[in-house]
Amino acid sequence: MRKLWVPNWLSRRQTTKITRDQGRHALMAWLAVALMSAGAAHAQLNVEITGVGSNQFPVATANFQGEGQGAQNLTAVIRSDLTNSGRFRNIDPAGATVAESAQVDLGSWKAKGADAFVAGSVTPSGNGQYEVRFRLYDTVKGQSLGGLAFNVSQSQLRVTAHKIADYIYEKLLGERGVFATRLSYVSKVGNRYQLLISDSDGQNAQVALSSSEPIISPSWSPDGRRVAYVSFEAKKPVVYVHDLATGKRTLVSNQKGNNSAPSWSPDGQRLAVALSRDGNTQVYLVNADGSGLRRISRSSAIDTEPQFSPDGRSIYFTSDRGGAPQIYRMPASGEESGAAQRVTFKGNYNVSPRISPDGKYLAYISRSGGFRLQLQDLSNGDVTSLTDTSNDEAPSFAANGKYILYATRVGGRSVLAAVSTDGRTKQVLSLQSGEVREPSWGPFMQ
């Protein structure tokens, strides 16, 4: 009998060979192993930059007037965001405090090496609210690049700093920033698993779900308001959708066998899931309220890890129908509308497909001297290896398509990492103690 492929966590940790007649139990074993070394949930993620981008833009951010008067230090968050992106070099403002309304000597900031300058203020406006204003300047051309004003509560000050950093990023680089987006990930402390939602820098983490059983495969809805995931609280994998604002959960799939790998359609109305209700794991579509279940893959093999293309017309998935796990693409309406086409050809073991927001690139994990994150240009098939680690898992694109978040191991610990799609900028996000896994990068907030 032909051996069944299994995802890389299981294949690395279990040496027992799994054959075709064991296929119905393979996914369950994989999922059960998946979180056994996830990290402690009570700590924030720490960010370590391990690489920088080319042509870093020098920018100086003065201290905002009014910081420290009950308000958070917005400028520290802004500077950290810009540094973490790998695209900017912070010029030391030497303690200068400058409001957005002040007359600014741009020539003096240019002389200090800054090609851009940021000034701002934080002013209490009553009832626990703050007015935040800022202005961005081009010191080379000697002109203002505009600014924004916000009226927010104290709890919203940090995300406001991220929005300011996004404004700076877009004005200076011509691309949308992702600092105000959010991450989801799973960690473990003791015998407790937690699904956490944090800022893009790993700070401000909030517990969405805590369970004594594993939680895996978080997937953001396109509007950023809900997260689908797989929970083992029923002693088997079950797919839920979790409303982050209310905490309300909707049971989406609790079919016989395994229910796994939820992925949202671009319109947020449906999910693609992998189910073993009919025997071997296959790809199904289901409405976000759990209705309308329909099988769309048609093979005698294992079809799993479905992902919608950004236009909603195709679904990418992992299958061993050719004898070893590779990534395929089929019409979103199913194989009855058109045969699945193989997408990956470099290497004999490729899993975990993720499509860039513009639909031009495929990120996936390839087994080649280890498990490494790869990036494939879908227009010509060219493949680039983005990492030098050997235990990469669960890639997830940033909303602007410029970075990929994934899980890996560094120094014997499970951590999250992010790499720019050009491979130049790398970050490691880790807990002070313990391990963390199952990352998913959220969409632009609406």
QUIRAPE-V554546 format. One record per backbone hydrogen bond with DSSP energy under -1.0 kcal/mol. NH is the residue of the N-H (numbers start at 1). CO is the residue of the C=O. If there is no record, write none. Layout:
NH | CO
NH | CO
//
This chain:
4 | 18
11 | 7
12 | 8
13 | 9
14 | 10
22 | 19
23 | 20
25 | 22
29 | 25
30 | 26
31 | 27
32 | 28
33 | 29
34 | 30
36 | 33
38 | 35
45 | 202
46 | 430
48 | 428
50 | 426
53 | 86
57 | 87
59 | 89
60 | 116
62 | 118
63 | 96
65 | 120
67 | 64
69 | 66
74 | 72
77 | 73
78 | 74
79 | 75
80 | 76
81 | 77
82 | 78
83 | 79
84 | 80
85 | 81
86 | 83
89 | 57
91 | 59
96 | 93
98 | 63
102 | 99
106 | 104
109 | 105
110 | 106
111 | 107
113 | 110
114 | 109
115 | 58
117 | 137
118 | 60
119 | 135
120 | 98
121 | 133
122 | 65
123 | 131
125 | 129
129 | 126
130 | 152
131 | 123
132 | 150
133 | 121
134 | 148
135 | 119
136 | 146
137 | 117
138 | 143
139 | 115
142 | 138
143 | 138
145 | 136
150 | 132
152 | 130
156 | 153
157 | 154
160 | 156
161 | 157
162 | 158
163 | 159
164 | 160
165 | 161
166 | 162
167 | 163
168 | 164
169 | 165
170 | 166
171 | 167
172 | 168
173 | 169
174 | 170
181 | 178
183 | 198
184 | 440
185 | 196
186 | 437
187 | 194
188 | 39
189 | 192
192 | 189
193 | 211
194 | 187
195 | 209
196 | 185
197 | 206
198 | 183
199 | 203
200 | 181
202 | 199
206 | 197
208 | 195
209 | 195
211 | 193
216 | 230
219 | 228
221 | 226
224 | 221
227 | 242
228 | 219
229 | 240
230 | 216
231 | 238
232 | 214
235 | 232
238 | 231
239 | 253
240 | 229
241 | 250
242 | 227
243 | 248
244 | 225
247 | 243
250 | 241
252 | 239
253 | 239
260 | 274
263 | 272
265 | 270
268 | 265
271 | 286
272 | 263
273 | 284
274 | 260
275 | 282
276 | 258
279 | 276
282 | 275
284 | 273
285 | 294
286 | 271
287 | 291
288 | 269
290 | 287
294 | 285
296 | 283
297 | 283
303 | 281
304 | 318
307 | 316
309 | 314
312 | 309
315 | 330
316 | 307
317 | 328
318 | 304
319 | 326
320 | 302
323 | 320
326 | 319
328 | 317
329 | 341
330 | 315
332 | 313
334 | 331
335 | 296
337 | 334
341 | 329
343 | 327
344 | 327
350 | 325
351 | 365
354 | 363
356 | 361
359 | 356
362 | 376
363 | 354
364 | 374
365 | 351
366 | 372
367 | 349
368 | 370
371 | 390
372 | 366
374 | 364
375 | 384
376 | 362
377 | 382
378 | 360
381 | 377
384 | 375
386 | 373
392 | 371
393 | 407
396 | 405
398 | 403
401 | 398
404 | 419
405 | 396
406 | 417
407 | 393
408 | 415
410 | 413
413 | 410
415 | 408
416 | 429
417 | 406
418 | 427
419 | 404
420 | 425
421 | 402
423 | 420
427 | 418
428 | 48
429 | 416
430 | 46
437 | 186
440 | 184
442 | 182
//
